[in-house]
Amino acid sequence: YQQTSMKDLAEKADMSVGKLYSCFPGKENIYRHLLEKYLAEMHRRGDEACEPSDPPLEQLRGRLIAVIEHFKGHIDFLMIYHNESPLMFEGILRREIERNREIAADLFARAMERGDIGREDPFVLSAIFIGSIHELLHAFAELGDIAAFDGVPGIIDRVLIAPLMARATR
């Protein structure tokens, strides 16, 4: 991000620098626009991956798989998102993380109400769930092992979901 200039972006977009500046006042605005676009697409895919009537754990898994597929198609964006996001966008990223934690916490709470998983603080579970996914995807992307993305749902199932299910109080 830091090393890329508006001139670089204009060349890549096959347009003049002046035209690019007429559309966006600076690269920060371009990044913000792309960030909002990618995050909206990610949520759309997550919403489409499950039905509201699906069991909560199925919804969590469906959303996770949708996010993984989204990021597999946008590895460069994932790396910028993790490594080079300008501090000025921290508000957008912070809101995104909070939104994801709220969705996951709600689904964990509903799974507990149904007796599908043992009782824990849903907020803590959602923080572990979201944080683990972020770090796994980032680590695999840095290693250049995009194929490993497909193993993330299984890892989350084995390490987080299965132990909670084993403690379920039906």
SVG drawing of the C-alpha trace seen along z (x, -y; Angstrom):
<svg xmlns="http://www.w3.org/2000/svg" viewBox="-36 -16 43 51">
<polyline fill="none" stroke="black" stroke-width="0.4" points="0.0,0.0 2.6,-2.5 4.8,-2.0 2.0,-2.3 1.4,-5.7 -1.6,-7.2 0.5,-7.0 1.0,-3.3 -2.8,-2.8 -3.6,-4.9 -1.3,-2.8 -2.7,0.4 -6.3,-0.9 -5.2,-2.0 -6.3,-5.6 -4.6,-9.0 -3.6,-10.1 -5.8,-13.2 -8.8,-11.0 -8.1,-8.8 -7.9,-12.0 -11.2,-13.2 -12.7,-9.9 -10.8,-9.6 -9.0,-12.4 -6.2,-10.0 -5.3,-6.4 -6.8,-6.3 -10.2,-6.9 -9.6,-4.1 -8.6,-1.8 -11.6,-2.8 -13.9,-2.2 -12.4,1.2 -12.4,2.2 -16.1,1.4 -16.9,3.2 -15.0,6.4 -16.5,6.4 -20.0,6.0 -19.4,8.8 -18.1,11.0 -21.2,10.4 -23.5,11.0 -21.8,14.3 -22.1,15.2 -25.8,14.4 -26.4,16.4 -24.5,19.4 -27.2,20.2 -30.8,19.9 -32.1,18.3 -33.8,21.6 -30.5,23.5 -29.2,24.7 -26.8,22.0 -23.6,24.2 -24.5,24.9 -24.9,21.1 -21.5,20.5 -19.9,23.1 -21.6,21.9 -20.5,18.3 -16.9,19.5 -16.8,21.4 -18.2,18.4 -15.6,16.1 -12.8,18.5 -14.0,18.8 -14.2,15.0 -10.7,14.5 -9.3,17.3 -10.5,15.2 -8.9,12.0 -5.6,13.1 -3.9,9.7 -6.7,7.9 -6.4,10.3 -2.7,9.5 -3.2,5.8 -6.1,6.1 -3.9,8.0 -0.5,6.3 -0.9,2.8 -4.2,1.3 -3.7,-2.4 -4.4,-3.4 -7.0,-5.8 -9.2,-2.8 -9.0,-1.3 -12.6,-2.5 -13.9,-0.5 -11.9,2.6 -12.8,2.3 -16.5,2.1 -16.1,5.1 -14.6,7.2 -17.2,6.1 -20.0,7.0 -18.5,10.4 -18.2,11.0 -21.8,10.0 -23.0,12.4 -20.9,15.3 -21.9,14.5 -25.6,14.6 -25.2,17.9 -23.2,19.4 -25.9,18.2 -28.6,19.8 -26.6,23.0 -26.4,23.0 -30.1,22.4 -30.8,25.4 -28.4,27.5 -26.1,28.0 -23.0,26.8 -21.9,26.4 -22.4,23.2 -19.7,20.5 -19.7,16.8 -20.8,16.3 -18.7,13.2 -15.6,15.0 -16.4,17.9 -17.0,15.4 -13.7,13.6 -11.9,17.0 -13.7,18.0 -13.2,14.8 -9.6,14.3 -8.6,17.9 -10.0,17.6 -8.2,14.3 -4.9,15.6 -5.1,18.9 -6.0,17.3 -3.3,14.7 -0.7,17.4 -1.6,19.6 -1.6,16.6 1.8,15.5 3.1,19.0 1.5,18.9 -0.5,22.0 -3.9,21.0 -5.0,24.7 -4.7,24.8 -7.6,22.3 -10.0,25.3 -8.8,27.0 -9.7,24.0 -13.4,25.2 -12.1,28.6 -9.5,27.1 -12.2,24.8 -14.5,27.8 -11.9,30.0 -10.4,27.3 -13.4,25.2 -16.8,26.7 -16.3,30.4 -15.2,29.8 -18.2,27.5 -20.5,30.1 -19.0,32.8 -20.0,30.6 -23.5,30.1 -26.3,30.4 -29.2,32.0"/>
</svg>
